[in-house]
Amino acid sequence: MSEEHKKQIFDYIFESENVPEHIMEEFSEWLIEHEGDQETEYLMQKKWEEHSKTAFNSTDLAGLKKIRKTIKTRTRSNAIVRTLCAALVAAIAFGTGWIISSTTQSPVKETTLATADHSIGEFILPDGTKVYLNGNSRLTYPEVFADDSREVRLSGECFFEVRKDKGRPFKVMMNELEIEVLGTSFGAVNNEKKGLEEIILKSGSVKVMGEAFEEDITLKPNQILTYSSYEGKATVKATDAAESYKWYEEYLTFDNSRFSDILQNISKRYNIEVKTMTSTSMMDKRMSLTITSENLQAAMELITMLLPIRYEIIGNTLIIRDKYPNNN
């Protein structure tokens, strides 16, 4: 696509008064697919400069405030964050991807938050709930929550710190499962490609419902529920949620943590599959370290200084092997 063609698209999106909803959705998808493209980032910067010269009208500003009162983005680089505002789209462009917030108009106004690969978005929902959206994920919610409930839809992975509201339970809708809470912190995964849904509870309690269940399942802290749509069954296991589920934190700090827990966080942080070909004793070894803004290779080099392992990155898979395979 030529630069002139891209410019025509941007002009249409940001200068037209009534852009059809399906066009806005396609534009959001297009931005995500073209993360890191220099021409696209140039046009985003130019539009930002054009819009920054004039004040937004009251409708635009009110809409943007409702979309997100507070928004923070984190990437694995030091790229400058540029904000682009328009009546129907609020997008943030940065070195490793886009974070997009788009609003539909009818029948109920909804906002969809979307993150690109290797990006983490931190948002505040209208009720005060804080969410951390992992890479390649989407979270959709109404512009105004109902009087009797707060319902969101998740595709991908998200960690929720739910603002307590006894009169309005917070509900997360996934493909097969529905999660209901009042005020708690938990992680949820809806992996449509693998037919896998997962809930891990850090604090409080959650109720999980699904057509495949004979009765609702209530989780306690440090429990993880995994549901396979292919098998049609769910399992509940104990876990150390504080150690195994911290991918969303700005600094991944591990204190005498098991290697298996560290790898689980690395898998989620860098959105990569991890294949281990090591001894059980190696996976149980403990170490202390902090991962800040390092890329995956730098993080793994740090780990190889602490453990006798070898690693290989092939495509989107991280392979871990013992450095001395004959020693257990």
HELIX and SHEET records of a PDB file:
HELIX    1   1 GLU A    3  GLU A   15  1                                  13    
HELIX    2   2 GLU A   21  GLU A   33  1                                  13    
HELIX    3   3 GLN A   38  SER A   52  1                                  15    
HELIX    4   4 SER A   58  ILE A   67  1                                  10    
HELIX    5   5 ALA A  241  SER A  244  1                                   4    
HELIX    6   6 PHE A  259  ARG A  269  1                                  11    
HELIX    7   7 THR A  280  MET A  283  1                                   4    
HELIX    8   8 LEU A  296  THR A  304  1                                   9    
SHEET    1   A 9 ILE A  71  ARG A  74  0                                        
SHEET    2   A 9 ILE A 120  ILE A 124 -1                                        
SHEET    3   A 9 LYS A 130  LEU A 133 -1                                        
SHEET    4   A 9 ARG A 150  GLU A 161 -1                                        
SHEET    5   A 9 ARG A 138  PRO A 142 -1                                        
SHEET    6   A 9 GLU A 110  THR A 115 -1                                        
SHEET    7   A 9 GLY A  97  THR A 103 -1                                        
SHEET    8   A 9 VAL A  89  PHE A  94 -1                                        
SHEET    9   A 9 ARG A  82  CYS A  85 -1                                        
SHEET    1   B 8 ILE A  71  ARG A  74  0                                        
SHEET    2   B 8 ILE A 120  ILE A 124 -1                                        
SHEET    3   B 8 LYS A 130  LEU A 133 -1                                        
SHEET    4   B 8 ARG A 150  GLU A 161 -1                                        
SHEET    5   B 8 PHE A 170  MET A 173  1                                        
SHEET    6   B 8 LEU A 177  VAL A 181 -1                                        
SHEET    7   B 8 VAL A 206  GLY A 210 -1                                        
SHEET    8   B 8 ILE A 217  LEU A 219 -1                                        
SHEET    1   C 8 ILE A  71  ARG A  74  0                                        
SHEET    2   C 8 ILE A 120  ILE A 124 -1                                        
SHEET    3   C 8 LYS A 130  LEU A 133 -1                                        
SHEET    4   C 8 ARG A 150  GLU A 161 -1                                        
SHEET    5   C 8 SER A 185  ASN A 191 -1                                        
SHEET    6   C 8 LEU A 196  SER A 203 -1                                        
SHEET    7   C 8 GLN A 223  SER A 228 -1                                        
SHEET    8   C 8 LYS A 233  ALA A 238 -1                                        
SHEET    1   D 2 LEU A 252  ARG A 258  0                                        
SHEET    2   D 2 ARG A 286  ILE A 291 -1                                        
SHEET    1   E 3 GLU A 273  MET A 277  0                                        
SHEET    2   E 3 THR A 317  ASP A 322  1                                        
SHEET    3   E 3 ILE A 309  ILE A 314 -1                                        
END                                                                             
